[in-house]
Amino acid sequence: MYNIVADYHTHTTYSHGKGTILQNVQAARKRGLKRIAITDHGFGHIGFGVTRKNIKKMREEIDKLNNDFDDIEILLGVESNLTSLDGEIDLLEDDLHYFDIILMGFHRAVMPDSLKDGWNFFTKNALSLACPSANEKLRYNNTLAMIRAIEKHPIDIITHPGAKINIDTKELAKVAAKRNVVLEINGGHGFLTAEYAKIVVREGGLLVINSDAHRPDDVGEFSKGIDIAAAAQVPPEFIINTEEYLALNK
């Protein structure tokens, strides 16, 4: 049902993936993909984030590989982190010129912008796992933080929305559709759910099915994401890395 030709979410040893950039690229070529993005964790991810000193090195390596291979396009991206209730992320203006694509998601082990954000955003979300009844206000604040982020920053894709953080997908999808921000069906986490994917399409938004590969063998592994999209009956032209979408948007 879905002929997926690109994987826009893969990790390497520059964060906590198990393979090199070249190994991810070779795995993508073996799967017949036409495009791959290398999107290691953002600078604020404690213990796992890519370092700024390595970004120039990664850019140079990817530029060389793009010259070496004519059957695949390789993008340098980053999976940036939401760091505050005000929608800040762990990228600076000076970082942006290195990247071809910017992803953003919520992760727990991230350096918050302030002590206030540490408590009201990260700690309260962690505590909410043990107290689901206290989630309504938190859900509202989480959703607003995501919306503020895509209004403030040049984000292309929201990764695994609904995983790790309670959000109102309908409200996020409305703003994402207006801003041309794509919501991810993540092949590793299983989010968006089929129910959420239906909501995104109803709101006029676009989706992407990514692997979130942390090993070269998982690059281009879309089966779980495809199952979710199929269960939601998402038309292929609403998924930006399908042949159908690309044919309509040349």
C-alpha positions as CSV (number, residue, x, y, z in Angstrom):
1,M,0.0,0.0,0.0
2,Y,2.9,2.4,0.8
3,N,6.0,2.6,-1.3
4,I,8.3,4.5,1.0
5,V,11.5,5.9,-0.6
6,A,13.1,8.0,2.2
7,D,14.0,7.6,5.9
8,Y,14.2,11.0,7.6
9,H,15.0,9.8,11.1
10,T,18.2,7.8,11.8
11,H,20.9,7.9,14.4
12,T,24.6,7.2,14.3
13,T,27.6,6.9,16.7
14,Y,27.6,10.7,16.8
15,S,24.8,10.3,19.4
16,H,23.9,6.9,20.7
17,G,23.4,5.0,17.5
18,K,25.4,1.9,16.8
19,G,26.6,2.6,13.2
20,T,28.5,5.2,11.3
21,I,27.0,7.6,8.8
22,L,28.4,5.5,6.0
23,Q,26.9,2.3,7.4
24,N,23.5,4.0,7.6
25,V,23.8,5.2,4.1
26,Q,24.8,1.7,2.8
27,A,21.9,0.2,4.6
28,A,19.5,2.7,3.0
29,R,21.0,2.0,-0.4
30,K,20.5,-1.8,0.1
31,R,16.8,-1.2,0.9
32,G,16.5,0.9,-2.3
33,L,15.8,4.2,-0.6
34,K,16.4,7.4,-2.5
35,R,17.0,9.7,0.5
36,I,18.2,9.3,4.0
37,A,18.6,11.9,6.8
38,I,21.2,11.5,9.6
39,T,19.4,13.0,12.6
40,D,21.4,12.5,15.8
41,H,20.0,13.7,19.1
42,G,20.3,17.5,19.8
43,F,22.9,19.2,21.9
44,G,20.8,19.3,25.0
45,H,20.2,15.6,25.3
46,I,22.2,14.6,28.4
47,G,24.7,11.9,27.7
48,F,23.4,11.2,24.1
49,G,23.4,14.5,22.3
50,V,25.7,15.3,19.4
51,T,28.4,17.8,20.2
52,R,28.7,21.1,18.3
53,K,32.4,20.4,17.6
54,N,31.2,17.3,15.5
55,I,28.6,19.1,13.4
56,K,31.2,20.6,10.9
57,K,32.8,17.2,10.7
58,M,29.4,15.5,10.0
59,R,28.6,18.1,7.3
60,E,31.9,17.5,5.5
61,E,31.4,13.8,5.7
62,I,27.9,13.9,4.3
63,D,28.9,16.4,1.5
64,K,31.7,13.9,0.5
65,L,29.3,11.0,0.5
66,N,26.8,12.9,-1.7
67,N,29.6,13.3,-4.2
68,D,30.5,9.6,-4.0
69,F,26.9,8.2,-4.5
70,D,24.6,9.2,-7.2
71,D,21.7,6.8,-6.3
72,I,20.8,8.4,-2.9
73,E,20.6,11.8,-1.4
74,I,22.0,12.2,2.1
75,L,20.7,15.0,4.4
76,L,22.3,16.2,7.6
77,G,19.6,16.8,10.2
78,V,19.2,16.8,13.9
79,E,16.5,15.6,16.3
80,S,16.4,18.7,18.5
81,N,14.8,18.7,21.9
82,L,12.0,20.7,23.4
83,T,13.6,22.4,26.4
84,S,10.9,24.8,27.9
85,L,7.2,25.5,28.2
86,D,7.9,28.6,26.1
87,G,8.7,26.4,23.1
88,E,12.5,26.8,23.1
89,I,14.7,24.0,21.6
90,D,18.3,23.2,21.9
91,L,19.5,24.8,18.7
92,L,21.0,28.2,18.2
93,E,20.6,30.5,15.2
94,D,24.3,29.9,14.4
95,D,23.6,26.1,14.2
96,L,21.0,26.2,11.5
97,H,23.1,26.7,8.4
98,Y,24.6,23.2,8.9
99,F,21.3,21.4,8.6
100,D,19.2,20.3,5.7
101,I,16.3,19.2,7.9
102,I,15.3,19.8,11.5
103,L,13.3,17.4,13.6
104,M,12.1,18.1,17.1
105,G,10.7,15.9,19.8
106,F,10.3,15.6,23.6
107,H,12.8,13.6,25.5
108,R,13.1,13.3,29.2
109,A,16.9,13.3,29.7
110,V,17.3,16.9,28.4
111,M,18.9,20.0,30.0
112,P,16.0,22.3,30.7
113,D,16.2,26.1,30.0
114,S,15.7,26.9,33.6
115,L,14.9,25.5,37.0
116,K,11.3,26.5,36.5
117,D,11.2,24.5,33.3
118,G,12.9,21.6,35.0
119,W,10.1,21.4,37.5
120,N,7.1,22.4,35.6
121,F,7.9,20.6,32.4
122,F,10.3,17.7,32.9
123,T,9.7,16.7,36.5
124,K,5.9,17.1,36.3
125,N,5.7,15.0,33.1
126,A,7.8,12.3,34.8
127,L,5.5,12.4,37.9
128,S,2.4,12.2,35.7
129,L,3.2,8.6,34.8
130,A,2.2,7.7,38.4
131,C,-0.7,10.1,38.6
132,P,-2.7,10.1,35.3
133,S,-5.6,12.0,36.9
134,A,-3.5,15.1,37.2
135,N,-2.8,15.2,33.5
136,E,-5.3,17.7,32.1
137,K,-3.5,20.9,32.8
138,L,-0.2,19.3,32.0
139,R,-1.6,18.1,28.7
140,Y,-2.6,21.6,27.8
141,N,0.8,23.0,28.8
142,N,2.6,20.3,26.8
143,T,0.6,21.0,23.7
144,L,1.1,24.7,24.0
145,A,4.9,24.2,24.4
146,M,4.9,22.1,21.2
147,I,2.8,24.7,19.3
148,R,5.1,27.5,20.5
149,A,8.1,25.6,19.3
150,I,6.8,25.2,15.7
151,E,5.8,28.8,15.7
152,K,9.2,30.0,16.8
153,H,11.6,27.6,15.0
154,P,12.2,26.2,11.5
155,I,11.0,22.7,12.4
156,D,10.2,20.3,9.6
157,I,9.1,17.2,11.5
158,I,7.8,16.5,15.0
159,T,9.1,13.2,16.1
160,H,6.9,10.5,17.8
161,P,4.2,13.0,19.0
162,G,2.3,11.4,21.8
163,A,5.2,9.2,23.0
164,K,6.9,10.3,26.3
165,I,4.6,13.3,26.6
166,N,0.8,13.7,26.8
167,I,-0.4,16.1,24.1
168,D,-3.6,17.1,22.3
169,T,-2.8,15.9,18.9
170,K,-5.7,17.6,17.3
171,E,-4.6,21.0,18.5
172,L,-1.0,20.3,17.5
173,A,-2.1,19.0,14.1
174,K,-4.1,22.2,13.3
175,V,-1.1,24.4,13.8
176,A,1.3,22.0,12.2
177,A,-0.9,21.9,9.0
178,K,-0.8,25.7,8.8
179,R,3.0,25.8,9.3
180,N,3.7,22.9,6.9
181,V,5.2,20.9,9.8
182,V,4.9,17.2,9.4
183,L,4.0,14.8,12.2
184,E,5.9,11.5,12.4
185,I,4.6,7.9,12.6
186,N,7.6,6.4,14.3
187,G,8.5,2.8,13.4
188,G,10.3,2.3,16.7
189,H,8.0,3.9,19.3
190,G,4.7,3.1,17.5
191,F,3.5,6.7,17.8
192,L,1.5,8.4,16.3
193,T,-1.2,5.9,17.0
194,A,-3.7,5.0,14.3
195,E,-6.3,7.2,16.1
196,Y,-4.0,10.2,16.1
197,A,-3.0,9.6,12.5
198,K,-6.6,9.9,11.5
199,I,-6.9,13.2,13.3
200,V,-3.9,14.6,11.5
201,V,-5.4,13.8,8.1
202,R,-8.8,15.2,9.1
203,E,-7.0,18.5,10.1
204,G,-5.3,18.6,6.7
205,G,-1.9,17.8,8.0
206,L,0.9,15.6,6.6
207,L,2.6,12.6,8.0
208,V,5.9,10.8,7.6
209,I,6.8,7.2,8.4
210,N,10.3,7.0,9.8
211,S,12.4,4.2,11.2
212,D,14.1,6.1,14.1
213,A,16.9,3.6,13.5
214,H,19.6,3.3,16.1
215,R,21.3,0.5,14.2
216,P,22.1,0.3,10.5
217,D,20.0,-2.9,10.2
218,D,16.9,-0.9,11.2
219,V,17.4,1.9,8.6
220,G,14.3,1.7,6.3
221,E,12.5,-0.6,8.7
222,F,9.0,0.8,8.3
223,S,6.7,-2.2,9.0
224,K,5.3,-1.0,12.3
225,G,4.7,2.5,10.9
226,I,3.1,1.1,7.8
227,D,0.8,-1.0,9.9
228,I,-0.3,2.1,11.8
229,A,-0.9,4.1,8.7
230,A,-2.8,1.3,7.1
231,A,-5.0,0.9,10.2
232,A,-5.8,4.6,10.0
233,Q,-6.4,4.3,6.2
234,V,-4.1,7.2,5.5
235,P,-3.9,7.9,1.8
236,P,-0.3,7.6,0.5
237,E,-0.4,11.1,-0.8
238,F,-0.6,12.4,2.8
239,I,2.7,10.7,3.7
240,I,5.7,12.8,2.5
241,N,8.2,10.0,2.0
242,T,6.0,7.9,-0.3
243,E,6.4,7.7,-4.1
244,E,2.8,8.9,-4.4
245,Y,3.4,12.1,-2.5
246,L,6.6,12.9,-4.3
247,A,5.0,12.3,-7.7
248,L,2.3,14.9,-6.8
249,N,4.8,17.4,-5.4
250,K,7.6,17.5,-7.9
